[in-house]
Amino acid sequence: MVDAEALVRPVVEGAGFELFDVTFGGGVGGRPILRVTVDRDGGLDLDTIAALSDKVARRLDLENFGEGRYELEVSSPGIERPLKTPAHFARAIGSRVRIKTDQPVGDARVHDGVLIASDEERIELEIDGSRRAIPVAAIRSARTVADWSAELKRSAV
């Protein structure tokens, strides 16, 4: 099968977006789902996502992507977004994050703090005024954590 990411990346980036993630796998009733997650500074609205979804679908149709039927989902990673790649971590510097590790680091497996640095091998958090380095290899999951009171105030404006 043709690599989905290789097909959608030029469409997404050509439209001025960042390709955040691409997954292809099981869905409802056995029909696989191609999930294309995109982002851009300033966020995305539904009309923009719908227009991009049409462009991605046309490209996939032209290339005869998929064996049989599948669902296409194009979306934003949201306010609380997963962090999977070094680029995701780099973009989240200065944000509040929650990191879960396989083994304890600093006597904890769950680490809530502000991401202050990242590279290919480790990330660094500020937790209650202290710095904690976490090896990337030890990370089981990571995501940004929204300040919901600030988000609600911003949406009320």
Contacts in CASP RR format, 6 or more apart in sequence:
PFRMAT RR
TARGET T0000
AUTHOR 0000-0000-0000
METHOD contacts of the structure
MODEL  1
MVDAEALVRPVVEGAGFELFDVTFGGGVGGRPILRVTVDRDGGLDLDTIA
ALSDKVARRLDLENFGEGRYELEVSSPGIERPLKTPAHFARAIGSRVRIK
TDQPVGDARVHDGVLIASDEERIELEIDGSRRAIPVAAIRSARTVADWSA
ELKRSAV
1 65 0 8 1.000
1 66 0 8 1.000
1 67 0 8 1.000
2 63 0 8 1.000
2 64 0 8 1.000
2 65 0 8 1.000
2 66 0 8 1.000
4 22 0 8 1.000
4 24 0 8 1.000
4 34 0 8 1.000
4 36 0 8 1.000
4 60 0 8 1.000
4 65 0 8 1.000
5 19 0 8 1.000
5 22 0 8 1.000
7 59 0 8 1.000
7 60 0 8 1.000
7 63 0 8 1.000
7 65 0 8 1.000
8 19 0 8 1.000
8 22 0 8 1.000
8 36 0 8 1.000
8 56 0 8 1.000
8 59 0 8 1.000
8 60 0 8 1.000
9 19 0 8 1.000
11 52 0 8 1.000
11 55 0 8 1.000
11 56 0 8 1.000
11 59 0 8 1.000
12 18 0 8 1.000
12 19 0 8 1.000
12 36 0 8 1.000
12 38 0 8 1.000
12 52 0 8 1.000
12 56 0 8 1.000
13 19 0 8 1.000
15 52 0 8 1.000
15 55 0 8 1.000
16 40 0 8 1.000
17 38 0 8 1.000
17 39 0 8 1.000
17 40 0 8 1.000
17 44 0 8 1.000
17 52 0 8 1.000
18 38 0 8 1.000
18 39 0 8 1.000
18 40 0 8 1.000
19 36 0 8 1.000
19 37 0 8 1.000
19 38 0 8 1.000
20 37 0 8 1.000
20 38 0 8 1.000
20 39 0 8 1.000
20 77 0 8 1.000
20 81 0 8 1.000
20 88 0 8 1.000
21 35 0 8 1.000
21 36 0 8 1.000
21 37 0 8 1.000
21 77 0 8 1.000
21 82 0 8 1.000
21 84 0 8 1.000
22 34 0 8 1.000
22 35 0 8 1.000
22 36 0 8 1.000
22 37 0 8 1.000
23 33 0 8 1.000
23 34 0 8 1.000
23 35 0 8 1.000
24 32 0 8 1.000
24 33 0 8 1.000
24 34 0 8 1.000
24 35 0 8 1.000
24 70 0 8 1.000
25 32 0 8 1.000
25 33 0 8 1.000
25 34 0 8 1.000
26 32 0 8 1.000
26 33 0 8 1.000
27 33 0 8 1.000
27 71 0 8 1.000
31 69 0 8 1.000
31 70 0 8 1.000
31 71 0 8 1.000
32 70 0 8 1.000
32 71 0 8 1.000
33 70 0 8 1.000
33 71 0 8 1.000
33 72 0 8 1.000
33 73 0 8 1.000
34 60 0 8 1.000
34 65 0 8 1.000
34 70 0 8 1.000
34 71 0 8 1.000
34 72 0 8 1.000
34 73 0 8 1.000
35 73 0 8 1.000
35 75 0 8 1.000
36 53 0 8 1.000
36 56 0 8 1.000
36 72 0 8 1.000
36 73 0 8 1.000
36 74 0 8 1.000
36 75 0 8 1.000
37 74 0 8 1.000
37 75 0 8 1.000
37 76 0 8 1.000
37 77 0 8 1.000
38 44 0 8 1.000
38 49 0 8 1.000
38 52 0 8 1.000
38 74 0 8 1.000
38 75 0 8 1.000
38 76 0 8 1.000
39 76 0 8 1.000
39 77 0 8 1.000
39 81 0 8 1.000
43 76 0 8 1.000
44 76 0 8 1.000
49 74 0 8 1.000
49 75 0 8 1.000
49 76 0 8 1.000
52 74 0 8 1.000
53 72 0 8 1.000
53 74 0 8 1.000
56 72 0 8 1.000
56 74 0 8 1.000
57 72 0 8 1.000
60 66 0 8 1.000
60 72 0 8 1.000
79 144 0 8 1.000
79 146 0 8 1.000
79 151 0 8 1.000
80 143 0 8 1.000
80 144 0 8 1.000
80 145 0 8 1.000
80 146 0 8 1.000
81 88 0 8 1.000
81 92 0 8 1.000
81 143 0 8 1.000
81 144 0 8 1.000
82 88 0 8 1.000
82 141 0 8 1.000
82 142 0 8 1.000
82 143 0 8 1.000
83 89 0 8 1.000
83 92 0 8 1.000
83 97 0 8 1.000
83 142 0 8 1.000
83 143 0 8 1.000
83 144 0 8 1.000
84 142 0 8 1.000
86 118 0 8 1.000
86 119 0 8 1.000
86 120 0 8 1.000
86 136 0 8 1.000
89 115 0 8 1.000
89 118 0 8 1.000
89 123 0 8 1.000
89 142 0 8 1.000
90 118 0 8 1.000
92 115 0 8 1.000
92 118 0 8 1.000
92 144 0 8 1.000
93 115 0 8 1.000
93 116 0 8 1.000
93 117 0 8 1.000
93 118 0 8 1.000
94 114 0 8 1.000
94 115 0 8 1.000
94 116 0 8 1.000
95 114 0 8 1.000
95 115 0 8 1.000
95 144 0 8 1.000
95 145 0 8 1.000
96 112 0 8 1.000
96 113 0 8 1.000
96 114 0 8 1.000
96 115 0 8 1.000
96 144 0 8 1.000
96 145 0 8 1.000
96 146 0 8 1.000
96 147 0 8 1.000
97 112 0 8 1.000
97 113 0 8 1.000
97 114 0 8 1.000
97 115 0 8 1.000
97 125 0 8 1.000
97 142 0 8 1.000
97 143 0 8 1.000
97 144 0 8 1.000
97 145 0 8 1.000
98 110 0 8 1.000
98 111 0 8 1.000
98 112 0 8 1.000
98 113 0 8 1.000
98 142 0 8 1.000
98 143 0 8 1.000
98 145 0 8 1.000
99 110 0 8 1.000
99 111 0 8 1.000
99 112 0 8 1.000
99 123 0 8 1.000
99 125 0 8 1.000
99 134 0 8 1.000
99 139 0 8 1.000
99 141 0 8 1.000
99 142 0 8 1.000
100 109 0 8 1.000
100 110 0 8 1.000
100 111 0 8 1.000
100 139 0 8 1.000
100 140 0 8 1.000
100 141 0 8 1.000
100 142 0 8 1.000
101 108 0 8 1.000
101 109 0 8 1.000
101 110 0 8 1.000
101 111 0 8 1.000
101 134 0 8 1.000
101 138 0 8 1.000
101 139 0 8 1.000
101 140 0 8 1.000
102 109 0 8 1.000
102 138 0 8 1.000
102 139 0 8 1.000
102 140 0 8 1.000
103 109 0 8 1.000
103 138 0 8 1.000
105 111 0 8 1.000
105 132 0 8 1.000
105 134 0 8 1.000
105 135 0 8 1.000
105 138 0 8 1.000
106 132 0 8 1.000
111 125 0 8 1.000
111 127 0 8 1.000
111 132 0 8 1.000
111 134 0 8 1.000
112 127 0 8 1.000
112 145 0 8 1.000
113 125 0 8 1.000
113 126 0 8 1.000
113 127 0 8 1.000
114 125 0 8 1.000
114 126 0 8 1.000
115 123 0 8 1.000
115 124 0 8 1.000
115 125 0 8 1.000
116 124 0 8 1.000
116 125 0 8 1.000
116 126 0 8 1.000
116 131 0 8 1.000
117 123 0 8 1.000
117 124 0 8 1.000
118 124 0 8 1.000
120 136 0 8 1.000
121 135 0 8 1.000
121 136 0 8 1.000
121 137 0 8 1.000
122 133 0 8 1.000
122 134 0 8 1.000
122 135 0 8 1.000
122 136 0 8 1.000
123 133 0 8 1.000
123 134 0 8 1.000
123 136 0 8 1.000
123 139 0 8 1.000
123 142 0 8 1.000
124 131 0 8 1.000
124 132 0 8 1.000
124 133 0 8 1.000
124 134 0 8 1.000
125 131 0 8 1.000
125 132 0 8 1.000
125 134 0 8 1.000
126 132 0 8 1.000
END
